[in-house]
Amino acid sequence: MENCYIESFNGRLRDECLNVEVFFALIDVRDKLERWRRDYNQVRPHSALRDSAPAVFAAQLTVTAAPGPEPVPDRTRKPAAGNSLEILT
């Protein structure tokens, strides 16, 4: 089964890195792929993130997120009368 997301990523990797770079040794391959990966994951805009870079989107998300702890469910309530199931925690 084909996955459109991975196929799109593979095409970008091939077009933007593998077809452009010349590799001389394994360490050179690792270095150039790591630089491309950082650019892809942190710098370049992504349409899924409203055309912003992932690092910028993450920073905006932490600023706009509501501060404070998550609400704790109320476990002091008793089950309704006639309810035969009781959840024990």
Biopython code that builds the backbone (N, CA, C, O; Angstrom):
import numpy as np
from Bio.PDB.StructureBuilder import StructureBuilder

atoms = [
    (1, "MET", "N", (0.847, -1.175, 0.000)),
    (1, "MET", "CA", (0.000, 0.000, 0.000)),
    (1, "MET", "C", (0.893, 1.238, 0.000)),
    (1, "MET", "O", (1.857, 1.311, 0.761)),
    (2, "GLU", "N", (0.580, 2.183, -0.828)),
    (2, "GLU", "CA", (1.388, 3.388, -0.926)),
    (2, "GLU", "C", (0.959, 4.412, 0.112)),
    (2, "GLU", "O", (-0.226, 4.551, 0.413)),
    (3, "ASN", "N", (1.919, 5.113, 0.643)),
    (3, "ASN", "CA", (1.671, 6.162, 1.618)),
    (3, "ASN", "C", (2.050, 7.486, 0.967)),
    (3, "ASN", "O", (3.221, 7.713, 0.661)),
    (4, "CYS", "N", (1.079, 8.354, 0.754)),
    (4, "CYS", "CA", (1.337, 9.595, 0.023)),
    (4, "CYS", "C", (2.294, 10.505, 0.773)),
    (4, "CYS", "O", (3.039, 11.252, 0.139)),
    (5, "TYR", "N", (2.302, 10.469, 2.119)),
    (5, "TYR", "CA", (3.197, 11.330, 2.883)),
    (5, "TYR", "C", (4.653, 10.911, 2.709)),
    (5, "TYR", "O", (5.520, 11.755, 2.481)),
    (6, "ILE", "N", (4.921, 9.624, 2.813)),
    (6, "ILE", "CA", (6.304, 9.173, 2.679)),
    (6, "ILE", "C", (6.777, 9.279, 1.244)),
    (6, "ILE", "O", (7.952, 9.552, 0.997)),
    (7, "GLU", "N", (5.873, 9.064, 0.291)),
    (7, "GLU", "CA", (6.245, 9.230, -1.114)),
    (7, "GLU", "C", (6.600, 10.683, -1.403)),
    (7, "GLU", "O", (7.542, 10.954, -2.147)),
    (8, "SER", "N", (5.862, 11.608, -0.828)),
    (8, "SER", "CA", (6.156, 13.029, -0.999)),
    (8, "SER", "C", (7.499, 13.373, -0.371)),
    (8, "SER", "O", (8.303, 14.092, -0.964)),
    (9, "PHE", "N", (7.742, 12.854, 0.843)),
    (9, "PHE", "CA", (9.028, 13.096, 1.504)),
    (9, "PHE", "C", (10.182, 12.515, 0.701)),
    (9, "PHE", "O", (11.204, 13.176, 0.513)),
    (10, "ASN", "N", (10.027, 11.285, 0.226)),
    (10, "ASN", "CA", (11.096, 10.658, -0.564)),
    (10, "ASN", "C", (11.395, 11.460, -1.817)),
    (10, "ASN", "O", (12.558, 11.595, -2.198)),
    (11, "GLY", "N", (10.370, 11.993, -2.463)),
    (11, "GLY", "CA", (10.580, 12.821, -3.647)),
    (11, "GLY", "C", (11.330, 14.091, -3.320)),
    (11, "GLY", "O", (12.213, 14.500, -4.073)),
    (12, "ARG", "N", (10.989, 14.727, -2.198)),
    (12, "ARG", "CA", (11.706, 15.949, -1.794)),
    (12, "ARG", "C", (13.158, 15.638, -1.450)),
    (12, "ARG", "O", (14.066, 16.365, -1.852)),
    (13, "LEU", "N", (13.372, 14.571, -0.717)),
    (13, "LEU", "CA", (14.745, 14.185, -0.364)),
    (13, "LEU", "C", (15.566, 13.929, -1.619)),
    (13, "LEU", "O", (16.707, 14.380, -1.721)),
    (14, "ARG", "N", (15.004, 13.225, -2.553)),
    (14, "ARG", "CA", (15.711, 12.925, -3.796)),
    (14, "ARG", "C", (15.972, 14.194, -4.598)),
    (14, "ARG", "O", (17.094, 14.416, -5.052)),
    (15, "ASP", "N", (14.946, 15.031, -4.778)),
    (15, "ASP", "CA", (15.083, 16.229, -5.610)),
    (15, "ASP", "C", (15.954, 17.311, -4.978)),
    (15, "ASP", "O", (16.722, 17.971, -5.677)),
    (16, "GLU", "N", (15.842, 17.498, -3.667)),
    (16, "GLU", "CA", (16.519, 18.603, -3.010)),
    (16, "GLU", "C", (17.883, 18.251, -2.433)),
    (16, "GLU", "O", (18.682, 19.144, -2.149)),
    (17, "CYS", "N", (18.157, 16.974, -2.256)),
    (17, "CYS", "CA", (19.439, 16.606, -1.637)),
    (17, "CYS", "C", (20.216, 15.605, -2.475)),
    (17, "CYS", "O", (21.339, 15.885, -2.894)),
    (18, "LEU", "N", (19.636, 14.456, -2.720)),
    (18, "LEU", "CA", (20.393, 13.385, -3.361)),
    (18, "LEU", "C", (20.779, 13.704, -4.803)),
    (18, "LEU", "O", (21.862, 13.321, -5.246)),
    (19, "ASN", "N", (19.908, 14.400, -5.547)),
    (19, "ASN", "CA", (20.225, 14.736, -6.936)),
    (19, "ASN", "C", (21.097, 15.978, -7.060)),
    (19, "ASN", "O", (21.606, 16.264, -8.144)),
    (20, "VAL", "N", (21.280, 16.718, -5.975)),
    (20, "VAL", "CA", (22.025, 17.973, -6.014)),
    (20, "VAL", "C", (23.442, 17.811, -5.481)),
    (20, "VAL", "O", (24.384, 18.410, -6.002)),
    (21, "GLU", "N", (23.584, 17.007, -4.451)),
    (21, "GLU", "CA", (24.879, 16.857, -3.777)),
    (21, "GLU", "C", (25.745, 15.789, -4.433)),
    (21, "GLU", "O", (25.251, 14.850, -5.058)),
    (22, "VAL", "N", (27.048, 15.965, -4.270)),
    (22, "VAL", "CA", (28.025, 14.950, -4.659)),
    (22, "VAL", "C", (28.653, 14.455, -3.366)),
    (22, "VAL", "O", (29.159, 15.249, -2.573)),
    (23, "PHE", "N", (28.622, 13.154, -3.155)),
    (23, "PHE", "CA", (29.130, 12.570, -1.921)),
    (23, "PHE", "C", (30.481, 11.909, -2.198)),
    (23, "PHE", "O", (30.650, 11.192, -3.184)),
    (24, "PHE", "N", (31.437, 12.169, -1.302)),
    (24, "PHE", "CA", (32.785, 11.644, -1.483)),
    (24, "PHE", "C", (33.130, 10.517, -0.513)),
    (24, "PHE", "O", (33.970, 9.670, -0.818)),
    (25, "ALA", "N", (32.499, 10.503, 0.632)),
    (25, "ALA", "CA", (32.757, 9.463, 1.629)),
    (25, "ALA", "C", (31.512, 9.326, 2.503)),
    (25, "ALA", "O", (30.626, 10.179, 2.471)),
    (26, "LEU", "N", (31.453, 8.267, 3.268)),
    (26, "LEU", "CA", (30.301, 8.024, 4.123)),
    (26, "LEU", "C", (30.096, 9.155, 5.124)),
    (26, "LEU", "O", (28.957, 9.545, 5.381)),
    (27, "ILE", "N", (31.157, 9.681, 5.683)),
    (27, "ILE", "CA", (31.041, 10.796, 6.632)),
    (27, "ILE", "C", (30.486, 12.031, 5.938)),
    (27, "ILE", "O", (29.752, 12.808, 6.550)),
    (28, "ASP", "N", (30.828, 12.219, 4.672)),
    (28, "ASP", "CA", (30.307, 13.330, 3.883)),
    (28, "ASP", "C", (28.801, 13.155, 3.652)),
    (28, "ASP", "O", (28.050, 14.129, 3.714)),
    (29, "VAL", "N", (28.362, 11.934, 3.389)),
    (29, "VAL", "CA", (26.940, 11.638, 3.214)),
    (29, "VAL", "C", (26.184, 11.961, 4.496)),
    (29, "VAL", "O", (25.147, 12.624, 4.459)),
    (30, "ARG", "N", (26.697, 11.499, 5.619)),
    (30, "ARG", "CA", (26.037, 11.739, 6.901)),
    (30, "ARG", "C", (25.939, 13.230, 7.212)),
    (30, "ARG", "O", (24.905, 13.706, 7.679)),
    (31, "ASP", "N", (27.016, 13.958, 6.953)),
    (31, "ASP", "CA", (27.037, 15.395, 7.226)),
    (31, "ASP", "C", (26.025, 16.139, 6.357)),
    (31, "ASP", "O", (25.267, 16.962, 6.870)),
    (32, "LYS", "N", (26.000, 15.870, 5.072)),
    (32, "LYS", "CA", (25.091, 16.575, 4.159)),
    (32, "LYS", "C", (23.638, 16.196, 4.406)),
    (32, "LYS", "O", (22.759, 17.056, 4.336)),
    (33, "LEU", "N", (23.367, 14.927, 4.691)),
    (33, "LEU", "CA", (21.996, 14.523, 5.001)),
    (33, "LEU", "C", (21.518, 15.129, 6.319)),
    (33, "LEU", "O", (20.350, 15.497, 6.441)),
    (34, "GLU", "N", (22.395, 15.236, 7.292)),
    (34, "GLU", "CA", (22.024, 15.839, 8.572)),
    (34, "GLU", "C", (21.714, 17.327, 8.387)),
    (34, "GLU", "O", (20.744, 17.827, 8.957)),
    (35, "ARG", "N", (22.516, 18.031, 7.605)),
    (35, "ARG", "CA", (22.233, 19.445, 7.333)),
    (35, "ARG", "C", (20.902, 19.598, 6.606)),
    (35, "ARG", "O", (20.132, 20.503, 6.927)),
    (36, "TRP", "N", (20.614, 18.736, 5.637)),
    (36, "TRP", "CA", (19.341, 18.801, 4.915)),
    (36, "TRP", "C", (18.165, 18.484, 5.844)),
    (36, "TRP", "O", (17.121, 19.132, 5.776)),
    (37, "ARG", "N", (18.342, 17.483, 6.709)),
    (37, "ARG", "CA", (17.287, 17.104, 7.650)),
    (37, "ARG", "C", (16.960, 18.242, 8.617)),
    (37, "ARG", "O", (15.788, 18.511, 8.881)),
    (38, "ARG", "N", (17.978, 18.904, 9.142)),
    (38, "ARG", "CA", (17.747, 20.045, 10.040)),
    (38, "ARG", "C", (17.019, 21.169, 9.320)),
    (38, "ARG", "O", (16.095, 21.769, 9.869)),
    (39, "ASP", "N", (17.434, 21.450, 8.100)),
    (39, "ASP", "CA", (16.756, 22.487, 7.320)),
    (39, "ASP", "C", (15.301, 22.099, 7.085)),
    (39, "ASP", "O", (14.406, 22.930, 7.239)),
    (40, "TYR", "N", (15.062, 20.854, 6.716)),
    (40, "TYR", "CA", (13.708, 20.370, 6.419)),
    (40, "TYR", "C", (12.824, 20.412, 7.662)),
    (40, "TYR", "O", (11.662, 20.809, 7.578)),
    (41, "ASN", "N", (13.360, 20.007, 8.816)),
    (41, "ASN", "CA", (12.557, 19.894, 10.042)),
    (41, "ASN", "C", (12.452, 21.176, 10.852)),
    (41, "ASN", "O", (11.556, 21.291, 11.689)),
    (42, "GLN", "N", (13.346, 22.153, 10.629)),
    (42, "GLN", "CA", (13.345, 23.329, 11.491)),
    (42, "GLN", "C", (13.209, 24.649, 10.749)),
    (42, "GLN", "O", (12.695, 25.613, 11.316)),
    (43, "VAL", "N", (13.650, 24.722, 9.508)),
    (43, "VAL", "CA", (13.743, 26.008, 8.831)),
    (43, "VAL", "C", (12.684, 26.190, 7.752)),
    (43, "VAL", "O", (11.983, 27.202, 7.743)),
    (44, "ARG", "N", (12.558, 25.246, 6.860)),
    (44, "ARG", "CA", (11.691, 25.424, 5.695)),
    (44, "ARG", "C", (10.219, 25.406, 6.075)),
    (44, "ARG", "O", (9.821, 24.663, 6.972)),
    (45, "PRO", "N", (9.407, 26.211, 5.406)),
    (45, "PRO", "CA", (7.978, 26.240, 5.713)),
    (45, "PRO", "C", (7.269, 24.970, 5.265)),
    (45, "PRO", "O", (7.621, 24.379, 4.244)),
    (46, "HIS", "N", (6.276, 24.560, 6.028)),
    (46, "HIS", "CA", (5.462, 23.391, 5.711)),
    (46, "HIS", "C", (4.014, 23.829, 5.550)),
    (46, "HIS", "O", (3.501, 24.603, 6.358)),
    (47, "SER", "N", (3.363, 23.340, 4.519)),
    (47, "SER", "CA", (1.973, 23.724, 4.274)),
    (47, "SER", "C", (1.044, 23.231, 5.380)),
    (47, "SER", "O", (0.029, 23.870, 5.657)),
    (48, "ALA", "N", (1.369, 22.118, 6.011)),
    (48, "ALA", "CA", (0.538, 21.597, 7.101)),
    (48, "ALA", "C", (0.603, 22.481, 8.340)),
    (48, "ALA", "O", (-0.257, 22.390, 9.217)),
    (49, "LEU", "N", (1.618, 23.334, 8.415)),
    (49, "LEU", "CA", (1.788, 24.239, 9.558)),
    (49, "LEU", "C", (1.469, 25.675, 9.166)),
    (49, "LEU", "O", (2.068, 26.616, 9.686)),
    (50, "ARG", "N", (0.530, 25.837, 8.254)),
    (50, "ARG", "CA", (0.116, 27.154, 7.744)),
    (50, "ARG", "C", (1.291, 27.906, 7.129)),
    (50, "ARG", "O", (1.448, 29.110, 7.335)),
    (51, "ASP", "N", (2.103, 27.194, 6.382)),
    (51, "ASP", "CA", (3.269, 27.739, 5.683)),
    (51, "ASP", "C", (4.252, 28.449, 6.605)),
    (51, "ASP", "O", (4.828, 29.473, 6.238)),
    (52, "SER", "N", (4.439, 27.909, 7.791)),
    (52, "SER", "CA", (5.475, 28.435, 8.679)),
    (52, "SER", "C", (6.476, 27.325, 8.970)),
    (52, "SER", "O", (6.188, 26.141, 8.796)),
    (53, "ALA", "N", (7.643, 27.730, 9.411)),
    (53, "ALA", "CA", (8.689, 26.763, 9.743)),
    (53, "ALA", "C", (8.309, 26.023, 11.024)),
    (53, "ALA", "O", (7.672, 26.608, 11.900)),
    (54, "PRO", "N", (8.683, 24.763, 11.148)),
    (54, "PRO", "CA", (8.331, 24.004, 12.344)),
    (54, "PRO", "C", (8.816, 24.642, 13.645)),
    (54, "PRO", "O", (8.091, 24.626, 14.639)),
    (55, "ALA", "N", (10.012, 25.197, 13.660)),
    (55, "ALA", "CA", (10.522, 25.824, 14.876)),
    (55, "ALA", "C", (9.683, 27.053, 15.237)),
    (55, "ALA", "O", (9.396, 27.280, 16.413)),
    (56, "VAL", "N", (9.290, 27.843, 14.243)),
    (56, "VAL", "CA", (8.451, 29.017, 14.479)),
    (56, "VAL", "C", (7.065, 28.593, 14.942)),
    (56, "VAL", "O", (6.512, 29.182, 15.870)),
    (57, "PHE", "N", (6.505, 27.579, 14.302)),
    (57, "PHE", "CA", (5.179, 27.081, 14.666)),
    (57, "PHE", "C", (5.186, 26.569, 16.105)),
    (57, "PHE", "O", (4.248, 26.842, 16.854)),
    (58, "ALA", "N", (6.213, 25.840, 16.502)),
    (58, "ALA", "CA", (6.305, 25.314, 17.868)),
    (58, "ALA", "C", (6.419, 26.449, 18.877)),
    (58, "ALA", "O", (5.812, 26.390, 19.947)),
    (59, "ALA", "N", (7.188, 27.477, 18.547)),
    (59, "ALA", "CA", (7.314, 28.622, 19.452)),
    (59, "ALA", "C", (5.982, 29.340, 19.603)),
    (59, "ALA", "O", (5.617, 29.733, 20.711)),
    (60, "GLN", "N", (5.256, 29.515, 18.517)),
    (60, "GLN", "CA", (3.948, 30.163, 18.576)),
    (60, "GLN", "C", (2.960, 29.315, 19.369)),
    (60, "GLN", "O", (2.130, 29.847, 20.105)),
    (61, "LEU", "N", (3.049, 28.016, 19.220)),
    (61, "LEU", "CA", (2.139, 27.114, 19.919)),
    (61, "LEU", "C", (2.351, 27.177, 21.425)),
    (61, "LEU", "O", (1.380, 27.154, 22.180)),
    (62, "THR", "N", (3.593, 27.254, 21.875)),
    (62, "THR", "CA", (3.857, 27.326, 23.315)),
    (62, "THR", "C", (3.419, 28.659, 23.890)),
    (62, "THR", "O", (3.039, 28.733, 25.059)),
    (63, "VAL", "N", (3.466, 29.722, 23.083)),
    (63, "VAL", "CA", (3.026, 31.037, 23.557)),
    (63, "VAL", "C", (1.508, 31.085, 23.666)),
    (63, "VAL", "O", (0.978, 31.650, 24.623)),
    (64, "THR", "N", (0.800, 30.501, 22.703)),
    (64, "THR", "CA", (-0.654, 30.585, 22.692)),
    (64, "THR", "C", (-1.332, 29.497, 23.512)),
    (64, "THR", "O", (-2.539, 29.567, 23.745)),
    (65, "ALA", "N", (-0.584, 28.496, 23.951)),
    (65, "ALA", "CA", (-1.185, 27.415, 24.748)),
    (65, "ALA", "C", (-1.613, 27.960, 26.107)),
    (65, "ALA", "O", (-0.941, 28.814, 26.686)),
    (66, "ALA", "N", (-2.719, 27.466, 26.598)),
    (66, "ALA", "CA", (-3.222, 27.920, 27.896)),
    (66, "ALA", "C", (-2.299, 27.446, 29.007)),
    (66, "ALA", "O", (-1.993, 26.257, 29.088)),
    (67, "PRO", "N", (-1.851, 28.358, 29.865)),
    (67, "PRO", "CA", (-0.969, 27.937, 30.961)),
    (67, "PRO", "C", (-1.768, 27.251, 32.057)),
    (67, "PRO", "O", (-2.987, 27.399, 32.145)),
    (68, "GLY", "N", (-1.078, 26.517, 32.868)),
    (68, "GLY", "CA", (-1.715, 25.875, 34.004)),
    (68, "GLY", "C", (-1.789, 24.378, 33.841)),
    (68, "GLY", "O", (-1.597, 23.845, 32.749)),
    (69, "PRO", "N", (-2.070, 23.706, 34.940)),
    (69, "PRO", "CA", (-2.143, 22.236, 34.891)),
    (69, "PRO", "C", (-3.421, 21.776, 34.208)),
    (69, "PRO", "O", (-4.400, 22.515, 34.100)),
    (70, "GLU", "N", (-3.378, 20.543, 33.756)),
    (70, "GLU", "CA", (-4.561, 19.949, 33.158)),
    (70, "GLU", "C", (-5.572, 19.644, 34.258)),
    (70, "GLU", "O", (-5.181, 19.317, 35.379)),
    (71, "PRO", "N", (-6.866, 19.746, 33.957)),
    (71, "PRO", "CA", (-7.864, 19.464, 34.990)),
    (71, "PRO", "C", (-7.837, 17.992, 35.398)),
    (71, "PRO", "O", (-7.639, 17.101, 34.572)),
    (72, "VAL", "N", (-8.039, 17.769, 36.674)),
    (72, "VAL", "CA", (-8.070, 16.415, 37.230)),
    (72, "VAL", "C", (-9.527, 15.976, 37.295)),
    (72, "VAL", "O", (-10.366, 16.723, 37.799)),
    (73, "PRO", "N", (-9.851, 14.781, 36.799)),
    (73, "PRO", "CA", (-11.256, 14.341, 36.848)),
    (73, "PRO", "C", (-11.736, 14.178, 38.283)),
    (73, "PRO", "O", (-10.985, 13.765, 39.166)),
    (74, "ASP", "N", (-12.999, 14.511, 38.492)),
    (74, "ASP", "CA", (-13.613, 14.399, 39.817)),
    (74, "ASP", "C", (-13.999, 12.943, 40.060)),
    (74, "ASP", "O", (-14.881, 12.412, 39.385)),
    (75, "ARG", "N", (-13.345, 12.300, 41.022)),
    (75, "ARG", "CA", (-13.618, 10.890, 41.311)),
    (75, "ARG", "C", (-14.381, 10.716, 42.616)),
    (75, "ARG", "O", (-14.518, 9.598, 43.114)),
    (76, "THR", "N", (-14.872, 11.807, 43.164)),
    (76, "THR", "CA", (-15.601, 11.699, 44.425)),
    (76, "THR", "C", (-17.076, 11.449, 44.209)),
    (76, "THR", "O", (-17.779, 11.106, 45.159)),
    (77, "ARG", "N", (-17.576, 11.610, 42.980)),
    (77, "ARG", "CA", (-18.993, 11.406, 42.709)),
    (77, "ARG", "C", (-19.351, 9.931, 42.819)),
    (77, "ARG", "O", (-18.562, 9.059, 42.454)),
    (78, "LYS", "N", (-20.537, 9.666, 43.322)),
    (78, "LYS", "CA", (-21.073, 8.310, 43.397)),
    (78, "LYS", "C", (-21.835, 8.013, 42.113)),
    (78, "LYS", "O", (-22.377, 8.938, 41.507)),
    (79, "PRO", "N", (-21.898, 6.756, 41.673)),
    (79, "PRO", "CA", (-22.681, 6.423, 40.495)),
    (79, "PRO", "C", (-24.162, 6.685, 40.722)),
    (79, "PRO", "O", (-24.647, 6.670, 41.853)),
    (80, "ALA", "N", (-24.860, 6.924, 39.635)),
    (80, "ALA", "CA", (-26.308, 7.192, 39.723)),
    (80, "ALA", "C", (-27.021, 5.971, 40.276)),
    (80, "ALA", "O", (-26.572, 4.838, 40.105)),
    (81, "ALA", "N", (-28.157, 6.226, 40.950)),
    (81, "ALA", "CA", (-28.937, 5.138, 41.536)),
    (81, "ALA", "C", (-29.400, 4.190, 40.439)),
    (81, "ALA", "O", (-29.806, 4.625, 39.361)),
    (82, "GLY", "N", (-29.337, 2.911, 40.717)),
    (82, "GLY", "CA", (-29.751, 1.915, 39.758)),
    (82, "GLY", "C", (-28.666, 1.511, 38.786)),
    (82, "GLY", "O", (-28.865, 0.602, 37.980)),
    (83, "ASN", "N", (-27.510, 2.174, 38.847)),
    (83, "ASN", "CA", (-26.392, 1.826, 37.973)),
    (83, "ASN", "C", (-25.650, 0.657, 38.604)),
    (83, "ASN", "O", (-25.126, 0.785, 39.710)),
    (84, "SER", "N", (-25.600, -0.455, 37.933)),
    (84, "SER", "CA", (-25.018, -1.657, 38.504)),
    (84, "SER", "C", (-23.498, -1.716, 38.358)),
    (84, "SER", "O", (-22.853, -2.533, 39.014)),
    (85, "LEU", "N", (-22.919, -0.872, 37.515)),
    (85, "LEU", "CA", (-21.477, -0.890, 37.323)),
    (85, "LEU", "C", (-20.846, 0.241, 38.102)),
    (85, "LEU", "O", (-21.310, 1.380, 38.054)),
    (86, "GLU", "N", (-19.788, -0.079, 38.819)),
    (86, "GLU", "CA", (-19.060, 0.937, 39.557)),
    (86, "GLU", "C", (-17.590, 0.771, 39.190)),
    (86, "GLU", "O", (-17.047, -0.332, 39.249)),
    (87, "ILE", "N", (-16.972, 1.841, 38.822)),
    (87, "ILE", "CA", (-15.565, 1.806, 38.430)),
    (87, "ILE", "C", (-14.729, 2.052, 39.680)),
    (87, "ILE", "O", (-14.883, 3.073, 40.351)),
    (88, "LEU", "N", (-13.856, 1.124, 39.981)),
    (88, "LEU", "CA", (-12.964, 1.255, 41.123)),
    (88, "LEU", "C", (-11.598, 1.701, 40.649)),
    (88, "LEU", "O", (-11.054, 1.166, 39.683)),
    (89, "THR", "N", (-11.048, 2.691, 41.342)),
    (89, "THR", "CA", (-9.706, 3.180, 40.976)),
    (89, "THR", "C", (-8.792, 3.109, 42.153)),
    (89, "THR", "O", (-7.621, 3.475, 42.049)),
]
sb = StructureBuilder()
sb.init_structure("model")
sb.init_model(0)
sb.init_chain("A")
sb.init_seg("    ")
for serial, (resi, resn, name, xyz) in enumerate(atoms, 1):
    if name == "N":
        sb.init_residue(resn, " ", resi, " ")
    sb.init_atom(name, np.array(xyz, "f"), 0.0, 1.0, " ", f" {name:<3s}", serial, name[0])
structure = sb.get_structure()
